[in-house]
């Protein structure tokens, strides 16, 4: 094995504009900046200001991640417009031929990211998109047998579609909105001059990242114009550019921009919490100190607890029934609760008041339980904690706080785990980013749990990932090194050793005892510098061999022994063409680059 340096980052050379799409579980949006603005004023980043939250007439920098499609699966609306349009269709009983998807990004996490999906409909993408970067004419990566090539997701009433179509059409809706904005402002730019950046959680696997890349291709964003940015990394970059006065919780003892400063990024989004630890270098770059970690304890976990509260009161799935029968009322309720989530604090006492669509809820309750909500509350264990006054519900502040208990517990445990991973390293700063980090209750909980650390919340924490992704698109080398999350290797046959290998693993090949093992390319927890490559040599097995298949495996273990043991799965197959086969043994040199956000592979004949 040898290590070669390469400065080929496989990114566009000097794009005129960078456009980042933050495709979130709950909310999505885009931001952009020109190359000239980046060099003159890096924080001059434009985010769409015109997402209008329907009846509430509130402008937002992001829009809900929901998609409405017509009977022929054509895009009808995305975001707030999709929410409101579908609600109207239901009220008019015209919704049955439509598809409505919301909060579908978490389906990848719920399926444990086992993952990638190309149907026969996308055969034209087959060779172009499965390899993260293709060395044209030399390498093709084929989907492995354990990959579900027909992964589908269901809409609100259970109708299914290919996942790449749903994600792709959503990305297309955001990119189309950006193009329309440019046209409105009279800006003209060639599609090929745009560097696109798509954000994903750092805890996602390579296959999940590849899924998003494939979805982007469905949205007409080709591989050469697309970068995948890890969400906590993007937020970290954004925070490095912010002046101190825009970092709430900052004091003069430790400066986030100081050389050698170490800090933990806690990215709290709608679906997941995503944590990593960074160190600032003298040259301005960032070094990752330990592999990213995270869990499904974002803002939607509080929403789920809120829904369970109503289910306990009513004795049936009240909120889901409301969602199907009257989406407009459901949206009113969830938007009101979203405001409560952001305002609740550890110091909150007494009752928390917010409006609910009481008449619609009462109608649902009467159909299911033959009584109204107020009567159900009086029959429940919450009768002393919840009151109905007019069209408002009054809930004890402590009961609202209890809805945050499990996510706070999980987030706190993740922070402790990151500290344990780096127990010999002092981490003085915790930087909270992402929409859920704006919740005062979460901020207070972390400050209380870690009083010896300074908890910092940057200005515009909810769009720090989005703006940081734009900065990353202009300068991907900002992240100097990353820590490998999994062990990678290939399958290899070695001489069977009864003292090392299980007896059941013995195979007879050409009269010799052999055993198939996991042949390491790189170990989990290895620190990979951007631009560094691991080089391996492979040899033909028979005369006039025309192609060399190399199967890649990934494992969650530090030292897997076999390619089919628990925690190990097939990642893909690289097939190297041998254009001029001969009787002699041929050698193929394969370079694996692990320093980027995605595994990249290239090959050549020796």
C-alpha positions in Angstrom: 0.0 0.0 0.0 1.3 3.4 -0.8 0.0 7.0 -0.2 0.0 9.6 -3.0 -0.8 13.2 -2.8 -3.2 14.7 -5.2 -4.7 18.2 -5.4 -7.5 17.2 -7.7 -10.7 18.1 -5.7 -13.1 17.3 -8.6 -14.8 20.6 -8.2 -15.6 23.3 -10.8 -12.8 25.6 -11.6 -13.8 29.2 -10.8 -17.6 29.0 -10.9 -19.3 32.3 -11.4 -21.9 31.5 -8.8 -22.4 29.0 -6.0 -25.9 27.9 -5.1 -26.5 25.9 -2.0 -29.6 23.9 -1.2 -30.3 22.9 2.4 -32.7 20.0 2.0 -34.1 19.6 5.5 -36.4 17.2 7.3 -38.9 20.0 8.2 -37.8 23.0 6.2 -35.7 23.6 3.0 -34.2 26.6 1.3 -31.5 27.9 -0.9 -28.9 30.6 -0.8 -26.3 31.9 -3.3 -23.4 34.3 -3.9 -21.2 35.2 -6.8 -17.5 34.5 -7.0 -16.7 38.2 -6.9 -18.8 38.8 -3.8 -17.1 35.9 -2.1 -13.7 37.4 -2.5 -14.8 41.0 -1.6 -17.4 40.3 1.1 -17.7 36.6 1.9 -20.9 37.0 4.0 -22.7 38.8 1.2 -24.9 35.7 0.7 -28.4 36.0 -0.7 -31.1 33.8 0.8 -34.7 33.8 -0.6 -36.8 36.2 1.5 -40.1 35.5 -0.1 -41.4 32.1 1.3 -44.8 33.1 2.5 -46.4 30.9 5.2 -49.9 30.9 3.8 -52.7 32.3 6.0 -50.3 33.6 8.6 -48.7 36.0 6.1 -45.3 35.4 7.6 -42.2 35.7 5.5 -39.6 33.0 6.1 -36.1 32.2 4.9 -37.1 28.6 4.4 -40.1 26.7 3.3 -41.6 23.4 4.5 -40.2 20.3 2.9 -43.4 19.1 1.3 -44.3 18.3 -2.3 -47.6 18.2 -4.1 -47.8 16.2 -7.4 -50.7 15.8 -9.9 -52.2 12.6 -11.1 -49.5 12.3 -13.7 -46.8 12.9 -11.0 -46.1 16.4 -12.4 -45.1 19.0 -9.8 -48.0 21.2 -8.7 -46.4 23.0 -5.7 -43.6 22.8 -3.1 -43.3 24.2 0.4 -46.0 26.5 1.9 -47.8 26.5 -1.4 -48.0 22.7 -1.4 -49.4 22.7 2.1 -52.1 25.2 1.4 -53.0 23.8 -2.0 -53.4 20.3 -0.7 -55.5 21.6 2.2 -57.9 23.3 -0.3 -58.0 20.1 -2.4 -59.1 18.1 0.6 -61.8 20.6 1.6 -63.1 20.4 -2.0 -62.8 16.6 -2.0 -60.5 16.8 -5.1 -57.4 15.4 -3.5 -57.7 11.7 -4.4 -55.7 11.9 -7.7 -52.9 13.9 -6.1 -49.7 12.9 -4.3 -48.7 14.8 -1.2 -45.4 14.1 0.6 -44.1 15.9 3.7 -41.1 15.4 6.1 -39.9 12.6 3.9 -36.2 13.1 4.3 -36.3 11.1 7.6 -37.4 8.0 5.6 -33.7 7.5 4.7 -32.8 7.5 8.4 -35.8 5.3 9.3 -34.7 2.8 6.7 -31.2 2.9 8.4 -30.0 4.3 5.1 -30.1 1.0 3.3 -30.5 2.9 0.6 -29.9 3.4 -3.0 -32.3 3.1 -5.6 -32.3 3.3 -9.3 -35.3 1.9 -11.0 -35.5 0.8 -14.6 -36.9 4.2 -15.3 -33.5 5.7 -14.8 -31.3 3.2 -16.7 -29.8 6.2 -18.5 -28.3 7.3 -15.1 -27.1 3.8 -14.4 -23.4 4.2 -15.2 -23.2 8.0 -14.7 -24.6 8.3 -11.2 -23.6 5.2 -9.2 -19.9 6.0 -9.3 -19.3 9.0 -7.2 -16.8 10.3 -9.7 -16.1 8.3 -12.8 -12.8 8.0 -14.5 -14.3 8.0 -18.0 -13.8 4.7 -19.9 -12.0 3.1 -16.9 -14.3 2.7 -13.9 -17.9 1.9 -13.5 -19.6 1.3 -10.2 -22.5 -1.1 -10.2 -25.2 -1.4 -7.6 -24.5 -4.4 -5.3 -27.1 -7.2 -4.8 -28.0 -6.1 -1.3 -29.1 -2.6 -2.4 -32.8 -2.1 -2.8 -33.0 -0.8 -6.4 -36.8 -0.1 -6.1 -37.0 1.9 -2.8 -40.3 3.7 -2.6 -41.8 6.1 -0.2 -45.5 6.6 0.6 -47.4 9.8 0.5 -49.9 11.0 3.1 -52.5 8.4 2.1 -50.1 5.6 1.4 -49.7 5.9 -2.4 -46.1 5.1 -3.3 -43.5 6.6 -5.6 -39.9 6.0 -6.4 -37.9 7.8 -3.7 -35.4 9.3 -6.2 -38.4 10.9 -8.0 -39.8 12.5 -4.9 -36.4 13.8 -3.7 -35.5 14.8 -7.3 -38.7 16.8 -8.0 -38.3 18.6 -4.6 -34.7 19.6 -5.5 -35.9 20.7 -8.9 -38.6 22.8 -7.3 -36.0 24.7 -5.3 -33.6 25.1 -8.2 -36.5 26.3 -10.5 -37.5 28.9 -7.8 -33.9 30.1 -7.8 -33.8 30.4 -11.6 -37.1 32.3 -11.5 -35.7 34.7 -8.9 -32.7 35.4 -11.2 -35.0 36.1 -14.1 -37.1 38.5 -12.0 -33.9 40.4 -11.0 -32.7 40.4 -14.6 -29.6 38.3 -14.0 -28.4 36.0 -16.7 -26.0 33.1 -16.1 -25.2 29.8 -17.9 -26.2 26.6 -16.0 -22.7 25.3 -16.5 -21.3 28.3 -14.7 -23.1 27.4 -11.4 -21.5 25.3 -8.7 -24.4 23.5 -6.8 -24.0 22.4 -3.2 -26.4 20.0 -1.5 -26.3 19.5 2.3 -26.5 16.2 4.1 -26.1 15.2 7.7 -22.5 14.1 8.6 -23.8 10.9 10.1 -25.2 9.7 6.7 -23.4 6.9 4.9 -21.8 7.0 1.5 -24.8 5.3 0.0 -27.2 7.9 1.4 -25.0 10.7 0.0 -25.0 8.9 -3.3 -28.8 8.7 -3.1 -29.0 12.5 -2.8 -26.5 12.9 -5.7 -28.7 10.6 -7.9 -31.8 12.7 -6.9 -30.0 15.8 -7.9 -29.3 14.3 -11.3 -33.0 13.7 -11.7 -33.3 17.5 -11.0 -30.9 18.2 -13.9 -27.9 19.0 -11.6 -25.1 16.9 -13.0 -22.3 15.3 -11.0 -19.6 17.7 -12.3 -21.6 20.7 -11.1 -22.5 19.3 -7.7 -20.7 19.2 -4.3 -22.0 17.4 -1.2 -21.5 19.4 1.9 -21.8 17.9 5.4 -24.2 20.1 7.5 -22.1 20.6 10.7 -19.0 21.4 8.6 -20.9 24.0 6.6 -22.2 25.6 9.8 -18.6 25.6 11.3 -17.3 27.4 8.2 -20.1 30.0 8.5 -19.3 30.6 12.2 -15.6 31.2 11.3 -16.6 34.2 9.2 -18.9 35.7 11.7 -17.7 38.6 13.9 -17.7 38.1 17.6 -20.7 40.4 18.2 -22.9 37.9 16.1 -22.0 35.0 18.4 -24.5 35.0 21.3 -22.8 33.6 24.5 -19.3 34.6 23.4 -16.9 36.0 25.9 -13.3 37.2 25.6 -11.7 34.2 27.1 -11.8 32.0 24.0 -12.2 33.3 20.4 -13.8 30.9 17.8 -11.4 32.3 15.2 -8.2 31.8 17.4 -5.5 29.6 16.0 -5.7 26.1 17.6 -9.1 26.7 19.2 -11.2 23.5 19.6 -15.0 23.5 19.6 -17.9 21.2 19.2 -20.5 21.8 16.6 -24.0 20.7 17.7 -26.2 20.8 14.6 -29.8 20.4 15.7 -32.2 20.2 12.7 -35.7 19.1 12.2 -34.9 15.3 12.0 -31.5 14.7 13.5 -28.8 16.0 15.9 -25.4 16.0 14.1 -22.3 16.5 16.2 -18.6 16.8 15.4 -15.5 18.5 16.9 -13.3 20.9 15.0 -9.9 22.5 15.5 -8.9 25.8 13.8 -5.5 25.7 12.0 -3.1 28.7 11.6 -3.8 28.8 7.9 -7.5 29.2 8.5 -8.5 25.7 7.6 -10.4 23.3 9.9 -9.4 19.9 11.1 -12.0 17.3 12.3 -10.8 15.7 15.5 -13.2 12.7 15.8 -15.8 11.1 13.6 -19.3 12.7 13.5 -22.0 11.2 15.7 -25.7 11.8 15.9 -29.3 10.5 16.3 -32.9 11.1 15.4 -33.6 13.7 18.1 -34.3 16.9 16.2 -37.3 19.2 16.4 -39.7 16.6 14.9 -39.2 14.4 18.0 -40.9 17.1 20.0 -43.7 17.3 17.4 -44.1 13.5 17.8 -44.4 13.9 21.6 -47.0 16.6 21.1 -49.0 14.2 18.9 -48.7 11.4 21.5 -50.1 13.8 24.1 -53.3 14.3 22.2 -53.5 10.6 21.4 -53.4 9.9 25.2 -56.1 12.4 25.8 -58.4 11.2 23.1 -57.7 7.5 23.1 -57.1 7.5 19.3 -54.8 8.9 16.7 -56.5 12.3 16.8 -53.8 14.5 15.1 -53.2 12.0 12.3 -57.0 11.8 11.8 -57.1 15.6 11.7 -54.3 15.7 9.2 -56.1 13.4 6.8 -59.6 14.8 7.2 -58.8 18.6 7.4 -55.2 19.4 6.5 -55.8 23.1 6.7 -56.7 22.8 10.4 -53.8 20.5 10.9 -51.5 23.1 9.4 -52.9 25.8 11.7 -52.3 23.6 14.7 -48.7 22.6 13.8 -47.7 26.2 12.9 -49.1 27.4 16.2 -47.1 24.7 18.1 -44.0 25.6 16.1 -44.2 29.1 17.6 -44.6 27.6 21.1 -41.5 25.4 20.6 -39.3 28.4 19.8 -40.6 30.5 22.7 -40.7 28.0 25.6 -37.9 28.5 28.1 -36.6 26.9 31.3 -38.0 29.9 33.2 -41.5 29.6 31.7 -44.2 29.0 34.4 -48.0 28.9 34.6 -49.9 28.2 31.4 -48.8 28.3 27.8 -51.6 29.6 25.5 -52.0 29.1 21.8 -54.9 28.8 19.3 -56.2 25.5 18.1 -58.8 24.7 15.4 -61.3 23.7 18.1 -64.4 23.3 16.0 -62.6 20.9 13.6 -61.0 18.9 16.5 -64.4 18.7 18.2 -65.9 17.3 15.0 -63.2 14.6 14.8 -63.6 13.7 18.4 -67.4 13.4 18.1 -67.0 11.0 15.2 -64.5 8.8 17.1 -65.6 9.2 20.8 -69.0 10.9 20.7 -67.8 13.8 22.8 -65.8 17.0 22.4 -62.2 17.6 23.3 -62.9 19.4 26.6 -64.8 16.4 27.9 -62.0 14.0 26.8 -59.5 16.2 28.7 -61.6 16.1 31.8 -61.7 12.3 31.6 -57.9 12.1 31.2 -55.0 12.3 33.6 -54.3 15.8 32.2 -57.5 17.4 33.5 -55.6 19.6 35.9 -52.9 20.6 33.4 -54.9 21.5 30.3 -57.8 23.9 29.9 -59.9 25.0 26.9 -60.8 28.7 26.8 -62.7 29.8 23.6 -60.6 28.7 20.7 -57.4 28.6 22.8 -55.8 25.7 24.7 -54.0 26.5 27.9 -51.3 23.9 28.8 -49.1 23.8 31.9 -45.6 25.1 31.0 -44.1 22.1 32.8 -46.2 19.7 30.6 -44.9 21.5 27.5 -41.4 21.2 28.8 -41.8 17.5 29.3 -42.3 17.1 25.6 -38.6 18.1 25.2 -37.3 15.6 27.8 -36.3 12.7 25.6 -34.6 14.8 22.9 -32.8 16.8 25.5 -31.7 13.6 27.1 -30.4 12.2 23.8 -28.7 15.4 22.8 -26.9 15.7 26.2 -25.8 12.1 26.0 -24.4 12.7 22.5 -22.4 15.7 23.8 -21.1 13.6 26.7 -20.1 10.8 24.2 -18.2 13.2 22.0 -16.3 14.5 25.1 -15.5 10.8 26.0 -14.1 10.2 22.5 -11.7 13.1 23.1 -11.2 12.7 26.8 -7.6 13.9 26.6 -8.7 17.0 24.7 -10.2 20.1 26.3 -13.3 21.3 24.3 -14.1 24.7 25.8 -16.8 25.7 23.3 -20.1 24.2 22.2 -21.5 25.9 19.1 -25.2 25.3 18.5 -26.5 25.6 15.0 -29.6 24.5 13.0 -33.2 25.5 13.4 -33.9 23.5 16.6 -30.9 25.1 18.3 -32.9 28.4 18.4 -35.1 26.8 21.0 -34.3 28.5 24.3 -35.2 25.4 26.3 -32.5 23.3 24.5 -30.0 26.1 25.0 -30.7 26.3 28.7 -30.5 22.5 29.0 -27.0 22.3 27.5 -25.7 25.2 29.6 -27.0 23.5 32.7 -25.5 20.1 31.7 -22.1 21.5 30.8 -21.5 24.6 33.0 -17.8 24.4 32.5 -18.2 25.0 28.7 -19.2 28.2 26.9 -22.4 27.6 24.8 -22.5 29.8 21.7 -25.4 30.3 19.4 -24.6 32.3 16.2 -26.9 34.8 14.6 -29.2 33.2 12.1 -28.5 29.8 13.6 -31.3 28.3 11.6 -29.7 29.2 8.3 -26.0 28.8 9.3 -25.8 25.4 7.5 -27.3 27.0 4.3 -25.0 30.0 4.3 -22.0 27.9 5.3 -22.7 25.6 2.3 -22.3 28.5 0.0 -18.9 29.4 1.5 -17.9 25.7 1.2 -18.8 25.7 -2.5 -16.4 28.6 -3.1 -13.6 27.0 -1.0 -14.0 23.3 -0.4 -10.4 23.1 0.9 -11.6 24.9 4.0 -11.9 21.5 5.7 -8.3 20.2 5.9 -8.9 16.7 7.2 -11.8 14.4 8.2 -12.1 11.3 10.4 -13.3 8.2 8.7 -16.6 7.0 10.1 -16.4 3.4 8.7 -13.9 0.7 7.8 -13.5 0.2 4.0 -12.1 -2.8 2.2 -12.4 -5.4 -0.5 -12.8 -9.1 -0.5 -9.7 -11.1 -0.8 -8.8 -14.9 -0.8 -5.9 -15.8 1.5 -4.4 -19.2 2.5 -6.7 -20.8 5.1 -5.2 -20.8 8.6 -7.0 -23.1 11.1 -5.6 -21.0 14.0 -6.9 -17.7 12.5 -10.0 -18.6 10.4 -13.3 -20.3 11.2 -13.4 -23.9 9.9 -16.7 -23.1 8.2 -14.9 -20.5 6.1 -12.6 -22.9 4.4 -12.9 -23.2 0.6 -11.0 -25.3 -1.9 -9.8 -23.3 -4.9 -7.6 -25.0 -7.5 -6.7 -27.7 -5.0 -5.7 -25.2 -2.3 -7.4 -24.3 1.0 -8.5 -20.7 0.9 -10.6 -18.2 2.9 -12.4 -15.1 1.9 -11.5 -12.2 4.2 -12.1 -8.4 4.6 -9.0 -6.8 3.0 -8.6 -3.3 4.5 -8.3 -0.2 2.4 -8.7 2.1 5.4 -9.7 1.7 9.1 -12.4 3.4 11.0 -11.3 6.5 12.9 -8.4 7.1 10.5 -7.7 10.8 9.9 -7.7 11.5 6.2 -6.1 14.7 4.9 -7.9 16.2 1.9 -6.1 15.4 -1.3 -4.4 12.3 0.0 -5.0 9.0 -1.7 -4.6 5.3 -0.8 -3.2 3.3 -3.7 -3.7 -0.4 -4.2 -2.6 -2.8 -6.9 -4.8 -5.6 -8.3 -3.8 -8.4 -10.7 -5.7 -10.3 -13.4 -6.5 -13.9 -12.5 -6.5 -15.5 -15.9 -5.2 -14.9 -19.5 -7.0 -12.4 -21.7 -9.1 -11.1 -18.9 -11.1 -8.1 -20.3 -12.3 -6.5 -17.1 -11.5 -6.6 -13.4 -14.3 -6.4 -10.9 -13.4 -5.0 -7.4 -16.1 -5.3 -4.8 -16.1 -2.7 -2.1 -17.3 -3.3 1.4 -18.0 -1.0 4.4 -18.1 -2.0 8.1 -19.1 -0.3 11.3 -16.4 -2.3 13.1 -12.8 -1.3 13.7 -11.4 -4.7 12.6 -13.8 -6.9 10.7 -12.5 -10.2 9.6 -15.0 -11.4 7.0 -17.0 -9.5 4.4 -20.3 -11.0 5.4 -20.1 -10.7 9.2 -22.5 -8.5 11.2 -21.9 -4.8 10.6 -20.4 -5.3 7.2 -22.2 -4.7 3.9 -21.4 -4.5 0.2 -21.0 -0.9 -0.9 -20.6 -1.3 -4.6 -18.5 -2.9 -7.3 -15.9 -1.1 -9.3 -15.3 -2.7 -12.7 -12.1 -1.7 -14.4 -11.9 -2.2 -18.2 -8.8 -3.8 -19.6 -9.0 -2.5 -23.2 -6.1 -4.6 -24.6 -6.2 -8.0 -22.8 -3.3 -10.4 -23.2 -1.9 -13.7 -22.0 0.4 -12.0 -19.5 -0.7 -11.0 -16.0 -2.0 -7.4 -16.0 -1.8 -4.9 -13.1 -4.4 -2.2 -12.3 -3.6 0.6 -10.0 -6.7 1.9 -8.1 -6.6 5.2 -6.0 -9.1 5.7 -3.2 -9.6 9.2 -1.9 -11.2 9.4 1.5 -10.4 13.0 2.4 -13.5 14.5 0.8 -17.2 14.4 1.8 -17.6 11.4 -0.5 -15.4 8.4 -1.4 -13.8 9.0 -4.8 -12.1 6.3 -6.9 -9.9 6.4 -10.0 -7.9 3.7 -11.8 -5.4 3.1 -14.5 -3.5 0.1 -16.0 0.1 -0.1 -14.8 
